Amino acid sequence: MIRLDDVSKRYPNGTAALHDVDLFIEAGEFIFLVGASGAGKSTLIRLLIREELPTTGRVVVDGHDVATLRRSQVPLLRRAVGVVFQDFKLLPTKTVAENIAFALLVTGHEGHQVKEETERALALVGLTHRRGHFPRELSGGEQQRVAIARSLVNHPKILIADEPTGNLDPVTSWEIIKLLTRVNELGTTLVMATHNAEIVNALRRRVLHLDHGAVVRDEREGLYAA
C-alpha cells in the first residue's frame, strides 16, 4: 500500500529532513510513527500526501509513484489517502454535516450520493445528532470526530493521522484511538504519528521510529522506546 525506496528529502534552505528511508507498509496495517520533534515525521507525512516530493528515491502510494503523477491524477491520490490533523482544520462557518459533505463536493460528487455518504460517515463516528451544529459548539473530541468523518467520507484506502490526540485530554484521546482502531479493523490502512507513549505501548502495533531523518527502529508489536 505504501513503499519508500531509498528516500531522502532536503529542503531549499539546506535542511536534511530524511535520509535513505526504506519502508514497506502492507494493506490493512496499523503503524505508529514516533520520534522527537524534528525527527522527520511531518516530512514523511507530507511526502505520502504529495505536499512535498522526495529529493532522491521513490515514494509509491496505492500504486502511484507520487513524483511522476500528472496534475490531473493528484485528486485520485488524495481520494485514496485521508488525513486527520492535530488542530482539526474544520471550516468554522459550516455545520458538521457541511464540513463532511465539502470533502465530497470538492472531489466531484453531487446529489443523493453526497447526502448518503455524509450520513454514513456521521453514523460511523457517532455524531448524527450533532449534524446541524457548528464547530464552535462542539467539544475538542467531537471536532476531531468530525475531522475523522470528513477524512473517511471518500472511502480512502489509507488514513494518515498526524498527532490526532495532541490537543485532547486523556479520556477523549482514548475515545479517538478506539475509533481509529475500529476504522483500521474495517480494512483501512492507518499511519499515526504520535508522541503519546501510553497509547503506543497499550496497543502494541508496528512502531516506526525516526531519529534525525533516519529509521532507527521498525518493530512489530513495538513499544515507544527512546
C-alpha positions in Angstrom: 0.0 0.0 0.0 2.9 2.4 0.8 6.5 1.9 -0.3 9.6 4.2 0.1 12.8 3.2 -1.7 15.9 5.0 -0.6 14.1 8.2 0.0 15.9 11.4 1.1 14.5 14.9 1.4 16.5 18.1 1.6 14.7 21.5 1.7 16.0 24.5 -0.2 17.4 26.0 3.0 19.7 23.1 3.2 17.9 21.2 6.0 18.1 17.4 5.5 14.8 16.1 6.8 15.0 12.4 5.7 18.0 10.2 4.9 17.9 7.0 2.8 14.5 5.8 4.1 13.2 2.4 3.0 9.7 1.4 4.1 7.0 -1.1 3.1 3.5 -0.9 4.6 1.0 -3.6 3.6 -2.7 -3.0 3.2 -4.6 -3.1 6.5 -1.6 -2.4 8.7 -1.7 0.0 11.7 1.6 1.9 12.0 2.7 4.2 14.8 5.2 6.8 13.6 7.2 8.0 16.5 10.3 10.2 17.3 11.2 13.5 18.8 10.2 16.8 17.2 12.3 17.4 14.1 12.9 13.7 13.6 11.2 13.7 10.1 7.7 12.5 10.9 5.9 15.5 9.4 8.1 15.4 6.3 7.3 11.8 5.7 3.6 12.5 6.0 3.9 15.4 3.5 5.6 13.0 1.1 2.8 10.5 1.4 0.1 13.1 0.6 2.3 14.7 -2.1 2.6 18.1 -0.4 6.3 17.5 -0.9 8.3 15.5 -3.4 11.4 13.5 -2.5 14.8 14.9 -3.3 16.0 11.4 -4.2 14.4 8.0 -4.1 10.9 6.8 -4.9 7.6 7.2 -3.0 4.7 4.9 -4.1 1.3 5.2 -2.5 -1.6 2.9 -3.6 0.4 2.0 -6.7 1.1 5.6 -7.7 4.7 7.0 -7.9 3.9 10.4 -6.4 6.8 12.2 -8.2 5.5 11.1 -11.7 1.8 11.8 -11.2 0.3 14.2 -13.7 -1.6 17.1 -12.2 -4.9 15.5 -13.3 -4.0 12.4 -11.3 -3.3 14.1 -8.0 -7.1 14.1 -7.0 -7.1 10.3 -7.4 -4.3 10.0 -4.9 -6.0 12.5 -2.5 -9.1 10.3 -2.6 -7.1 7.2 -1.7 -5.5 9.0 1.3 -7.5 10.6 4.1 -5.7 12.9 6.6 -6.5 13.9 10.2 -4.6 16.7 11.8 -4.0 17.7 15.4 -5.9 21.0 15.0 -8.9 19.6 13.2 -8.9 22.1 10.3 -12.7 22.4 10.2 -14.4 25.2 8.4 -15.9 27.4 11.1 -18.9 28.8 9.1 -20.1 25.3 8.0 -22.1 22.8 10.1 -20.8 19.4 11.0 -22.7 17.8 8.0 -21.5 20.6 5.7 -17.9 20.1 6.7 -18.1 16.4 5.9 -20.0 17.0 2.6 -17.5 19.5 1.5 -14.9 16.8 1.1 -17.2 15.0 -1.3 -18.2 18.2 -3.2 -14.6 19.1 -4.0 -13.9 15.7 -5.4 -16.8 15.9 -7.8 -19.7 14.1 -6.0 -23.2 15.5 -6.0 -26.8 15.0 -5.2 -28.0 12.0 -3.2 -24.6 10.5 -3.1 -23.3 13.4 -1.0 -26.2 13.1 1.4 -25.9 9.3 1.8 -22.2 9.3 2.3 -22.3 12.2 4.7 -24.9 10.4 6.8 -22.8 7.2 6.7 -19.7 9.0 8.0 -21.7 10.8 10.7 -23.1 7.4 11.9 -19.6 5.9 11.9 -18.2 8.5 14.3 -21.4 8.7 16.4 -22.3 12.3 15.6 -25.6 12.0 13.7 -27.3 14.0 16.5 -24.8 16.9 16.0 -25.0 17.2 12.3 -26.5 20.7 12.4 -24.1 22.2 14.9 -21.1 24.4 14.1 -17.5 23.6 15.1 -17.6 26.3 17.9 -20.5 24.4 19.5 -18.5 21.1 19.8 -16.0 19.8 22.3 -12.5 19.1 21.1 -13.2 15.4 20.9 -16.3 16.0 18.8 -14.4 18.2 16.5 -11.8 15.5 16.0 -14.6 13.0 15.3 -15.9 15.4 12.6 -12.4 15.6 11.1 -12.1 11.8 11.1 -15.5 11.5 9.4 -14.5 14.1 6.8 -11.3 12.1 6.1 -13.2 8.9 5.7 -16.2 10.1 3.6 -14.4 9.3 0.3 -13.7 5.7 1.4 -9.9 6.1 1.4 -7.7 3.1 1.5 -5.2 4.8 3.7 -5.8 7.1 6.7 -2.9 9.3 8.0 -3.4 10.7 11.5 -0.9 13.4 12.4 -0.9 13.7 16.2 -4.7 13.3 16.3 -4.9 13.3 20.1 -2.3 16.1 20.7 -4.9 18.7 21.7 -7.2 16.3 23.7 -7.5 15.2 27.3 -6.6 11.6 28.2 -10.2 10.3 28.3 -11.1 11.9 25.0 -7.8 10.7 23.5 -8.7 7.1 24.2 -12.1 7.6 22.6 -10.4 8.8 19.4 -8.0 5.9 19.5 -10.8 3.4 19.8 -12.5 5.0 16.8 -9.3 4.8 14.7 -8.8 1.2 15.8 -12.3 0.4 14.5 -11.6 2.2 11.2 -8.5 0.0 10.8 -10.4 -3.1 11.7 -12.8 -2.3 8.9 -9.9 -2.5 6.4 -8.3 0.9 6.2 -4.5 1.1 6.4 -3.6 3.5 9.2 -0.4 5.5 9.8 -0.5 7.6 13.0 2.2 10.0 14.1 2.2 10.4 17.9 4.3 11.4 20.9 1.9 9.5 23.3 3.9 6.6 24.7 0.9 5.4 26.7 -1.2 4.8 23.6 1.7 3.2 21.6 2.6 0.8 24.5 -1.0 -0.2 25.1 -1.9 -1.0 21.5 1.4 -2.8 20.7 1.2 -2.3 16.9 4.0 -1.8 14.5 6.3 1.0 15.5 8.4 3.0 13.1 10.9 5.2 15.0 12.6 8.1 13.2 15.6 10.0 14.5 17.2 12.9 12.7 15.6 11.8 9.5 16.6 8.1 9.6 14.7 5.0 10.5 16.4 3.7 13.7 13.8 1.1 14.6 11.0 -0.8 12.8 9.4 -3.2 15.2 6.1 -5.2 15.1 4.1 -5.1 18.3 6.6 -2.5 19.4 6.8 -0.1 22.3 7.6 3.6 22.5 11.3 3.3 23.3 13.7 6.3 23.5 
